[in-house]
């Protein structure tokens, strides 16, 4: 079985005349050669439902000038088992009609097979929950994630200093709380990237 073209002779004996082999077999893409022996003619090609499972045309309507041979590509998707159907050829807006029995055998085909990676059949594992350090790094993206424990300690010191200053209302404790707040702010500035 070859992928030789299917030749259709047009206008050989009379206007709109069609001459073509009654059957054709292929295992890959092929072409239909419309060889016009006479005056210009319109030709329509159509694949039936059965054949369309394995073959398709880029375009169905063609104008073929007198003395011209026009090539029409037929795209084939290799089937797992043979597919048979009919290619309908019409000339002169319905003046003449011929049907070719086309069989597409499994084989090379017009498209390369698609390799499927086995990992696609396995569900993706969910990402682990972020740690506290990563969560803080997400909130403060410009802060080094290794500084997260420092932030935690600074926050505890800040809360403790403010609480003590509020409870005792002493100038020395308020001053100490101010020093703690200043130290926390300085530490935060130093940890910025």
C-alpha positions in Angstrom: 0.0 0.0 0.0 1.5 3.3 -1.0 0.6 6.9 -0.4 0.5 7.6 -4.1 -2.0 10.3 -5.2 -5.5 9.5 -6.1 -5.8 10.9 -9.7 -9.1 12.3 -11.0 -9.2 13.0 -14.7 -11.6 15.9 -15.6 -13.2 16.8 -19.0 -11.4 13.9 -20.8 -14.2 12.7 -23.1 -16.8 15.5 -22.6 -17.4 18.6 -20.5 -17.6 17.9 -16.7 -16.6 14.3 -17.3 -15.0 12.5 -14.3 -12.8 9.5 -14.4 -11.4 8.0 -11.2 -10.5 4.6 -9.7 -13.5 3.1 -7.8 -11.4 2.4 -4.7 -8.3 3.6 -2.9 -6.4 2.4 0.2 -3.9 4.3 2.3 -2.1 4.2 5.6 -1.2 7.9 5.8 -1.9 11.3 4.3 -2.4 11.4 0.6 -3.4 13.8 -2.2 -6.1 14.0 -4.8 -4.8 15.2 -8.1 -7.4 16.9 -10.2 -6.1 16.7 -13.8 -8.2 18.8 -16.1 -8.0 17.8 -19.8 -10.5 20.4 -21.1 -12.1 23.7 -20.1 -12.1 25.2 -16.6 -14.3 23.4 -14.1 -15.4 23.6 -10.5 -14.9 20.4 -8.5 -16.3 19.7 -5.1 -14.7 17.0 -2.8 -16.5 15.6 0.3 -15.7 12.8 2.8 -18.7 11.0 4.3 -19.3 10.5 8.0 -17.5 7.2 8.2 -14.4 8.3 6.4 -14.3 11.6 8.4 -13.3 9.6 11.4 -9.8 9.2 9.9 -9.6 11.7 7.0 -10.3 15.3 6.4 -9.9 17.9 3.7 -8.6 21.4 4.2 -11.1 22.7 1.6 -13.9 21.1 -0.4 -14.5 23.5 -3.3 -11.8 23.8 -6.1 -11.6 25.7 -9.4 -9.4 23.9 -11.9 -8.3 25.8 -15.0 -8.2 24.1 -18.4 -5.0 22.1 -18.8 -4.1 22.5 -15.1 -3.5 19.8 -12.5 -4.5 20.9 -9.0 -3.4 18.9 -5.9 -5.6 18.7 -2.9 -4.2 17.3 0.4 -6.1 14.8 2.4 -5.1 14.7 6.1 -5.2 11.4 7.8 -5.3 10.5 11.5 -4.2 6.9 11.9 -7.0 4.8 13.2 -6.6 1.9 15.6 -8.4 -0.3 13.1 -9.2 0.1 9.4 -11.8 2.8 8.5 -13.7 2.7 5.2 -15.9 5.4 3.7 -16.6 7.3 0.6 -14.9 10.3 -1.0 -17.5 12.1 -3.1 -16.3 14.0 -6.2 -18.7 16.4 -8.0 -17.8 18.4 -11.1 -19.7 21.2 -12.9 -21.9 22.1 -10.0 -23.5 18.6 -9.9 -23.3 17.7 -13.5 -21.2 14.6 -12.8 -20.7 12.7 -9.5 -18.4 9.8 -8.6 -17.8 8.0 -5.3 -14.5 6.4 -4.4 -14.4 3.7 -1.7 -11.5 4.8 0.5 -10.0 2.6 3.2 -7.6 4.0 5.8 -5.4 1.3 7.4 -3.6 1.8 10.7 -0.2 3.1 10.1 2.1 6.1 10.0 -0.7 8.7 9.5 -0.4 12.4 9.1 0.3 13.3 12.7 2.9 11.9 15.0 1.6 9.9 17.9 1.3 11.7 21.2 3.5 10.4 24.0 1.7 10.6 27.4 3.9 10.9 30.4 2.9 8.3 33.1 3.1 11.0 35.8 0.0 12.6 34.3 -2.1 9.7 35.5 -1.1 10.2 39.1 -2.9 13.0 41.1 -0.7 15.9 42.2 0.3 15.9 45.8 -0.9 19.0 47.6 1.7 21.5 48.6 2.6 21.3 52.3 1.3 24.0 54.6 3.7 26.9 55.0 5.7 27.1 58.2 5.3 30.1 60.6 8.6 31.5 59.3 7.3 31.2 55.7 4.0 32.8 56.6 5.8 35.8 58.2 8.0 36.0 55.1 4.8 36.2 52.9 3.4 39.0 55.0 6.7 40.9 54.9 8.3 39.9 51.5 11.3 42.2 51.9 12.3 40.6 55.2 14.8 37.7 55.4 12.8 34.6 56.4 15.5 33.6 58.8 14.7 36.8 60.8 11.2 35.5 61.7 12.2 34.3 65.2 13.6 37.9 65.8 10.3 39.3 64.8 8.5 37.0 67.3 10.9 38.0 70.1 10.6 41.7 69.2 6.8 41.5 69.2 6.8 39.8 72.7 9.2 42.5 74.0 7.1 45.3 72.5 3.8 44.0 74.0 5.5 43.4 77.4 7.1 46.9 77.4 3.8 48.6 76.5 1.9 46.6 79.1 4.4 47.4 81.9 4.4 51.1 81.0 0.6 51.2 81.1 0.3 49.3 84.4 2.9 51.1 86.4 2.7 54.6 84.9 6.3 55.3 85.8 8.7 57.6 83.9 11.5 55.1 84.1 9.4 52.2 82.8 7.9 54.4 80.0 11.5 55.4 79.1 12.5 51.7 79.2 9.5 50.8 77.0 10.6 53.6 74.6 14.1 52.1 74.4 12.5 48.6 73.7 10.3 50.1 71.0 13.3 51.8 69.5 15.4 48.6 69.6 12.6 46.7 67.9 12.3 49.3 65.2 16.1 49.3 64.7 16.1 45.4 64.5 13.3 45.5 61.9 15.2 48.0 59.8 18.4 45.9 59.9 16.6 42.7 58.8 15.1 44.3 55.7 16.8 43.1 52.5 
